[in-house]
Amino acid sequence: MRSKTFHLHLRRRQLDQKLSSPTKLAEAPTFKRGFVREIREALGISSTQLARLVGVSQPAIVKLEKGERDGTVSLNTLAKVAEALDCKLVYALVPNSSLDDILQARAREVAAGIMEKISLADGAEPVGENVQLIDGIASEMVRNLDKRLWDDRGEVSRTRK
């Protein structure tokens, strides 16, 4: 295994360990009215007062709270508000399964697509049930972190990497 690829595999495993331990992060509460408004009101801070603390207008705070609910607020804006509320902004992507599992599943999907294209091009019957061949291709793709793994819609070119 090439050194760069080895380091990427190692880094993925280390990242998996870090991301799998804080399970409570994945179970963080959500609020219909958003975190900013919930915390602001829990602290007894009006939108006008928060606007002064952040250095913006009161309508900007109303817009920010709506943007948080709608998912359009920027991380920079949230960071400024968090600081004004004596909070820490925590931003995380929490994988639904391990990164290795995600990579393996994707590799199997792409490998099955490759097998199907080869079968159709050769006029042969689809080889979709040939699990060993698909597993072999998938393993090779994972081992080399083949760039075709993440082509759009699994479209796989005949050229390698």
C-alpha positions in Angstrom: 0.0 0.0 0.0 1.4 3.4 -0.9 2.4 5.6 1.9 -0.1 8.4 1.2 -3.0 5.8 0.9 -1.8 4.2 4.1 -1.9 7.5 5.9 -5.4 8.2 4.6 -6.6 4.8 5.8 -5.1 5.4 9.2 -6.6 8.9 9.4 -10.0 7.5 8.5 -9.8 5.0 11.3 -8.7 7.7 13.8 -11.5 9.9 12.7 -14.0 7.1 13.1 -12.8 6.6 16.7 -13.2 10.3 17.5 -16.6 10.5 15.9 -18.0 7.4 17.3 -17.3 8.2 21.0 -19.4 11.3 21.4 -22.7 9.5 20.8 -24.6 12.2 22.7 -23.6 14.7 20.0 -25.7 12.8 17.5 -28.6 13.0 19.9 -28.4 16.7 20.5 -31.8 18.3 20.9 -33.4 20.5 18.2 -35.7 23.3 18.8 -38.6 24.4 16.6 -37.7 28.0 17.3 -34.0 27.5 17.1 -31.1 27.5 19.6 -30.5 31.2 19.5 -34.1 32.1 20.4 -34.4 29.4 23.0 -31.1 30.4 24.7 -31.8 34.1 24.4 -35.2 33.8 26.0 -33.9 31.4 28.7 -31.4 34.1 29.6 -34.1 36.8 29.6 -32.4 38.7 26.8 -34.7 40.6 24.4 -33.9 40.6 20.7 -33.1 44.3 21.0 -30.6 43.6 23.8 -29.0 40.7 21.8 -28.7 43.0 18.8 -26.8 45.5 20.9 -24.5 42.7 22.3 -23.8 41.5 18.7 -23.5 44.9 17.2 -26.4 44.6 14.7 -29.9 45.9 14.5 -32.9 44.2 16.2 -34.5 43.3 12.8 -31.1 41.6 12.0 -31.6 39.3 15.1 -35.2 38.5 14.0 -33.8 37.6 10.5 -31.0 35.6 12.1 -33.4 33.6 14.2 -35.6 32.9 11.2 -32.5 32.0 9.2 -31.5 29.5 11.9 -35.0 27.9 11.7 -34.8 27.8 7.9 -31.2 26.5 7.8 -29.9 29.5 6.0 -27.9 31.2 8.8 -24.1 31.3 8.3 -21.7 29.8 10.8 -19.9 33.1 11.2 -23.1 34.8 12.3 -23.9 31.9 14.7 -20.4 32.2 16.1 -20.8 35.9 16.8 -24.2 35.3 18.5 -22.8 32.4 20.5 -20.0 34.6 21.8 -22.5 37.3 22.8 -24.6 34.7 24.7 -21.4 33.3 26.4 -21.9 30.0 24.5 -19.7 27.9 22.3 -20.7 27.1 18.7 -20.2 23.4 18.0 -20.3 22.4 14.4 -20.2 18.7 13.5 -20.9 16.2 10.8 -21.8 13.0 12.6 -21.7 9.9 10.3 -24.7 7.6 10.4 -22.2 4.6 10.5 -18.4 4.3 10.6 -16.5 5.9 7.8 -15.2 2.5 6.8 -18.7 1.1 6.5 -19.7 4.1 4.4 -16.7 3.6 2.1 -17.3 -0.2 1.9 -21.0 0.3 1.0 -20.1 2.8 -1.7 -17.4 0.6 -3.1 -19.8 -2.3 -3.4 -22.4 -0.1 -5.1 -19.8 1.2 -7.6 -18.3 -2.3 -8.1 -21.8 -3.7 -8.9 -22.3 -0.9 -11.4 -19.0 -1.8 -13.1 -19.9 -5.4 -13.3 -23.3 -4.6 -14.8 -21.7 -2.3 -17.4 -19.1 -4.9 -18.4 -21.8 -7.6 -18.7 -24.1 -5.5 -20.8 -21.1 -4.4 -23.0 -20.1 -8.0 -23.6 -23.6 -9.1 -24.3 -23.4 -11.5 -21.4 -26.0 -12.0 -18.7 -25.8 -9.5 -15.9 -23.3 -10.7 -13.3 -25.0 -8.8 -10.4 -25.1 -12.0 -8.3 -21.4 -12.6 -8.6 -20.7 -11.5 -5.0 -17.0 -12.6 -4.9 -16.1 -10.6 -8.0 -17.9 -7.5 -6.8 -16.3 -7.9 -3.3 -12.9 -8.2 -5.0 -13.4 -5.0 -7.1 -14.8 -3.2 -4.0 -11.9 -4.2 -1.9 -9.4 -3.0 -4.5 -11.2 0.3 -4.9 -11.2 0.8 -1.1 -7.5 -0.2 -0.8 -6.5 2.3 -3.4 -9.2 4.9 -2.5 -10.1 4.8 -6.2 -11.4 8.2 -7.3 -14.3 6.6 -9.2 -15.9 5.8 -5.8 -17.3 9.3 -5.7 -18.1 10.0 -9.3 -21.6 11.5 -9.8 -24.4 9.0 -9.5 -21.9 6.2 -9.5 -21.1 6.8 -13.1 -17.8 5.0 -13.5 -15.4 5.7 -16.3 -13.3 2.9 -17.8 -10.1 4.8 -16.9 -8.5 4.1 -13.6 -7.9 6.9 -11.1 
